[in-house]
Amino acid sequence: MQPAKEKAANVAASAKAGMEKTKAVVGEKAEKLTTSDPVQKQMATEKKKERIHQAEMDKLAAQEQNAASRQAAATGGTTAYTASGGGVAPGHTMTGAHGTTTVPTGTTTGMVGTQYPPGTTTGTGSATVQGPNTG
């Protein structure tokens, strides 16, 4: 039963990635039709490439999470199959407008919440993380 759930979740992740890639292509075409500026057309192409890359990274993250769930089920743990990876897959690097983010690899067990606490990625963005006790 578990292999079927994993396979179904992986198929769903692939389908979701395909939809996101299609949206990126259609969005690029729409932006190119509404402008005559070559710079804006180039920006639309770059945006499309970034969206396609992100969709593929999300699919890989979902597949890796599903594989981890299969391994957890084999050892008597809990499973959490998913169609959405929710970000960058462990061990992969994403380069975007705010710098490069590399998500560390490794296995985490018994944790509730995020696997990567604030400050563990190497980005150059200006995002501010506020805890529940900050104003």
HELIX and SHEET records of a PDB file:
HELIX    1   1 GLN A    2  LEU A   33  1                                  32    
HELIX    2   2 PRO A   38  ALA A   74  1                                  37    
SHEET    1   A 2 THR A  93  GLY A  96  0                                        
SHEET    2   A 2 GLY A  99  THR A 102 -1                                        
END                                                                             
